[in-house]
Amino acid sequence: MRRGKAIIFNQTKFGSRLQLNDRKVAENGCERFGEKLDRLIGYDVNILGNLSRQKISEKLEELALEDHSEADSLFVFFSSYGEDNKVYASDRQFYCEDLWEFFTEERCPSLAGKPKIFVIEMEKEVHTRIKSNNFNCPQHRDFLIA
């Protein structure tokens, strides 16, 4: 059985309407993190940057529709600005739980019973890290949200 897929969303640039500064610090960190997930853990890594909310949903839905029967897990990392239970795409803010809604047993049966790991790195515009437990965490036995 192979390790599975890892997808990294690295949001570093934002539409002018959002009035957010670019996140220069994050650009190289996600590349290095992806290399480690690939080389050390064995995930098939896809790094995506600066996507709109719609494109993020499309990528997640595409991933959920794949056949994961030969995989042992899924890893999703999302790095952006955010507060409480919301993070930023390049064009707007959205709820964190929108990241995992496609991977329930009903919507992604080939990952049922297998670990689905979601790591969300939220940064405030003033560059201080946020530690928040305000997620509406899924009530599924095979999800890990950090």
C-alpha positions as CSV (number, residue, x, y, z in Angstrom):
1,M,0.0,0.0,0.0
2,R,1.3,3.4,-0.9
3,R,1.4,6.4,1.5
4,G,-1.1,8.5,-0.4
5,K,-1.5,12.1,-1.6
6,A,-0.5,15.3,0.1
7,I,-1.7,18.6,-1.1
8,I,-0.3,21.9,0.1
9,F,-2.1,25.2,-0.4
10,N,0.3,28.1,0.1
11,Q,-1.6,31.4,-0.1
12,T,1.0,34.2,-0.3
13,K,-0.6,36.8,-2.5
14,F,-4.1,38.3,-2.1
15,G,-6.4,40.5,-4.2
16,S,-6.2,44.2,-3.5
17,R,-9.8,44.2,-2.3
18,L,-8.7,42.2,0.8
19,Q,-6.1,44.7,1.8
20,L,-3.6,42.0,2.9
21,N,0.2,42.2,2.5
22,D,2.0,39.4,0.6
23,R,3.3,36.6,2.9
24,K,6.9,36.5,1.7
25,V,8.1,34.3,4.6
26,A,5.8,31.4,3.6
27,E,7.0,30.9,0.1
28,N,10.1,28.8,0.7
29,G,8.8,27.0,3.8
30,C,6.0,25.2,2.0
31,E,8.5,24.0,-0.7
32,R,10.8,22.5,1.9
33,F,7.8,21.0,3.8
34,G,6.6,19.4,0.6
35,E,10.1,17.9,0.0
36,K,10.1,16.4,3.4
37,L,6.6,14.9,3.0
38,D,7.8,13.3,-0.2
39,R,11.3,12.2,0.7
40,L,10.9,11.3,4.3
41,I,7.3,10.1,4.6
42,G,6.6,9.0,1.0
43,Y,3.6,11.2,0.1
44,D,2.8,12.1,-3.5
45,V,3.0,15.9,-3.0
46,N,1.2,18.6,-5.0
47,I,2.0,22.2,-4.0
48,L,-0.5,24.9,-5.1
49,G,-0.2,28.6,-4.6
50,N,-2.5,31.6,-4.5
51,L,-5.7,30.0,-5.6
52,S,-9.1,31.5,-5.5
53,R,-11.8,30.0,-3.2
54,Q,-13.4,28.4,-6.2
55,K,-10.2,26.8,-7.4
56,I,-9.4,25.5,-3.9
57,S,-12.8,23.8,-3.8
58,E,-12.3,22.4,-7.3
59,K,-8.9,20.9,-6.4
60,L,-10.2,19.4,-3.2
61,E,-13.2,17.9,-5.0
62,E,-11.0,16.5,-7.7
63,L,-8.8,14.9,-5.1
64,A,-11.8,13.4,-3.2
65,L,-13.1,11.9,-6.5
66,E,-9.8,10.0,-7.1
67,D,-9.5,6.3,-6.2
68,H,-7.5,6.2,-2.9
69,S,-8.1,2.4,-2.3
70,E,-4.3,1.8,-2.6
71,A,-3.4,4.7,-0.3
72,D,-3.1,4.5,3.4
73,S,-3.8,8.2,4.2
74,L,-4.4,11.8,3.0
75,F,-2.5,14.9,4.1
76,V,-3.8,18.4,3.5
77,F,-1.8,21.5,4.5
78,F,-3.2,25.0,4.2
79,S,-1.1,28.1,4.9
80,S,-2.5,31.6,4.8
81,Y,-3.8,34.5,6.8
82,G,-6.7,33.7,9.0
83,E,-8.5,34.2,12.3
84,D,-10.6,31.9,14.4
85,N,-12.4,29.5,12.1
86,K,-11.7,31.3,8.8
87,V,-8.7,31.4,6.4
88,Y,-8.0,33.4,3.2
89,A,-7.9,32.3,-0.4
90,S,-6.5,34.8,-2.8
91,D,-9.9,36.4,-3.3
92,R,-11.9,35.9,-0.1
93,Q,-12.1,34.4,3.3
94,F,-13.8,31.0,4.0
95,Y,-14.5,28.6,6.8
96,C,-11.7,26.0,7.7
97,E,-14.2,23.1,7.6
98,D,-14.7,23.7,3.9
99,L,-11.3,22.1,3.5
100,W,-12.4,18.7,4.7
101,E,-16.1,18.6,3.6
102,F,-15.2,16.6,0.5
103,F,-13.5,13.7,2.4
104,T,-16.3,12.2,4.5
105,E,-17.0,8.5,4.2
106,E,-20.0,9.4,2.1
107,R,-18.2,11.7,-0.3
108,C,-14.9,9.9,-0.5
109,P,-15.5,6.2,0.2
110,S,-12.0,5.0,-0.9
111,L,-10.5,6.9,2.1
112,A,-13.1,5.6,4.6
113,G,-11.4,4.4,7.8
114,K,-8.0,5.8,6.7
115,P,-6.4,8.8,8.4
116,K,-7.1,12.2,6.8
117,I,-4.7,14.7,8.3
118,F,-5.5,18.5,7.9
119,V,-2.9,21.0,9.2
120,I,-3.9,24.7,9.0
121,E,-1.3,27.4,9.5
122,M,-3.0,30.7,10.1
123,E,-1.1,33.9,10.3
124,K,-2.6,37.3,11.4
125,E,-1.8,40.2,9.1
126,V,0.6,41.5,11.9
127,H,2.6,38.3,11.6
128,T,1.7,36.7,14.9
129,R,0.7,33.1,15.0
130,I,-2.8,32.2,16.1
131,K,-3.6,29.3,18.3
132,S,-7.3,28.7,18.1
133,N,-9.6,25.8,19.0
134,N,-12.6,27.4,17.4
135,F,-12.9,24.9,14.5
136,N,-16.1,23.1,13.9
137,C,-14.3,19.8,13.8
138,P,-15.8,16.9,11.9
139,Q,-17.4,14.1,13.9
140,H,-15.6,11.4,12.0
141,R,-13.3,8.8,13.5
142,D,-10.6,9.1,10.8
143,F,-10.0,12.9,10.7
144,L,-7.1,14.7,12.5
145,I,-7.3,18.5,12.5
146,A,-4.3,20.5,13.7
